[in-house]
Amino acid sequence: MRDSRQTVVGKEGIAGDVGGHIQACRFGGTCDRFNLFPQNANFNNGTYKSWENEISGALKNGDDVGAVTVTFGRSDPSNARPDTVTVEYSINGESFRRRFMNEVGGGQ
């Protein structure tokens, strides 16, 4: 459910952006500005959500999900909207690194 803080953060981006969470609420993420960034709505509800579902599935299976590190790549460091989002994490000791584009489809 979208709240006013997410709407405000979405407007910091470009047309078609929403304020999306870095760490989903279902994983303990907060709804403050610290945990939100402008992201393409399709990316938020598509590729990034699919990755979150991968983590959710691993947790439901009882797998050991290690720390998750999220890094933003920006062509303009003063812009709140990242161009890329890189996620590093581990499941049962196996390390993974996924790089997403903050755009429709969010390709890797």
C-alpha positions as CSV (number, residue, x, y, z in Angstrom):
1,M,0.0,0.0,0.0
2,R,1.5,3.3,-1.1
3,D,1.7,6.2,1.3
4,S,2.4,9.9,0.9
5,R,6.2,9.5,1.6
6,Q,6.5,7.1,-1.3
7,T,4.6,9.6,-3.5
8,V,7.0,12.4,-2.6
9,V,10.1,10.3,-3.2
10,G,8.7,9.1,-6.6
11,K,8.4,12.7,-7.6
12,E,12.2,13.2,-7.0
13,G,12.7,10.9,-10.0
14,I,11.4,11.1,-13.6
15,A,8.0,10.5,-15.2
16,G,6.8,7.0,-14.4
17,D,8.8,6.7,-11.1
18,V,7.4,5.7,-7.7
19,G,9.0,5.8,-4.3
20,G,10.1,2.2,-3.7
21,H,11.7,0.5,-0.8
22,I,15.4,-0.5,-0.7
23,Q,14.4,-3.2,1.9
24,A,10.8,-4.4,1.6
25,C,8.6,-3.9,4.6
26,R,8.0,-7.7,4.7
27,F,11.7,-8.0,5.5
28,G,11.7,-5.3,8.2
29,G,12.3,-2.3,6.0
30,T,11.1,1.1,7.3
31,C,8.8,3.5,5.5
32,D,11.0,6.6,6.0
33,R,13.0,8.5,3.5
34,F,16.2,6.5,4.4
35,N,14.7,3.3,3.0
36,L,13.0,4.8,-0.2
37,F,14.4,5.8,-3.6
38,P,12.8,6.9,-6.9
39,Q,12.5,3.9,-9.1
40,N,10.7,3.1,-12.3
41,A,7.2,1.7,-11.4
42,N,7.7,-1.3,-13.8
43,F,11.1,-2.1,-12.3
44,N,9.6,-1.8,-8.8
45,N,6.7,-4.1,-9.4
46,G,8.6,-6.4,-11.8
47,T,12.3,-7.2,-11.7
48,Y,13.0,-5.9,-8.2
49,K,9.9,-7.6,-6.8
50,S,11.0,-10.9,-8.5
51,W,14.3,-10.6,-6.6
52,E,12.5,-9.9,-3.4
53,N,10.3,-13.0,-4.0
54,E,13.5,-15.1,-4.5
55,I,14.6,-14.0,-1.0
56,S,11.1,-14.6,0.4
57,G,11.1,-18.1,-1.0
58,A,14.5,-18.9,0.4
59,L,13.4,-17.7,3.9
60,K,10.2,-19.8,3.6
61,N,12.3,-22.8,2.7
62,G,14.3,-22.3,5.9
63,D,17.4,-21.4,3.9
64,D,20.1,-19.3,5.5
65,V,19.9,-15.8,3.9
66,G,23.0,-13.8,4.7
67,A,23.4,-10.0,4.9
68,V,22.2,-8.1,1.8
69,T,24.2,-5.1,0.5
70,V,22.5,-2.7,-1.9
71,T,24.6,-0.2,-3.9
72,F,23.3,2.6,-6.1
73,G,25.1,3.7,-9.2
74,R,24.4,7.3,-10.3
75,S,25.6,9.1,-13.4
76,D,24.8,12.3,-11.5
77,P,25.8,12.0,-7.8
78,S,23.6,14.8,-6.8
79,N,20.5,13.1,-8.2
80,A,18.4,11.0,-5.8
81,R,17.4,8.6,-8.6
82,P,20.0,5.8,-9.2
83,D,20.6,4.6,-12.7
84,T,21.5,1.1,-11.4
85,V,20.9,-1.0,-8.3
86,T,23.4,-3.7,-7.4
87,V,22.4,-6.3,-4.8
88,E,24.9,-8.6,-3.1
89,Y,23.6,-11.4,-0.9
90,S,24.1,-15.0,0.0
91,I,21.8,-18.0,0.4
92,N,23.2,-21.1,2.2
93,G,26.7,-19.7,1.9
94,E,26.5,-19.2,-1.9
95,S,27.2,-15.6,-2.9
96,F,25.2,-13.8,-5.5
97,R,25.5,-10.4,-7.2
98,R,22.7,-8.9,-9.3
99,R,22.8,-5.6,-11.1
100,F,19.5,-4.0,-12.2
101,M,18.8,-1.0,-14.4
102,N,16.3,1.4,-12.9
103,E,14.1,1.3,-16.0
104,V,11.2,-0.6,-17.6
105,G,12.2,-4.3,-17.4
106,G,15.1,-3.5,-15.1
107,G,17.4,-5.8,-17.1
108,Q,20.5,-7.2,-15.5
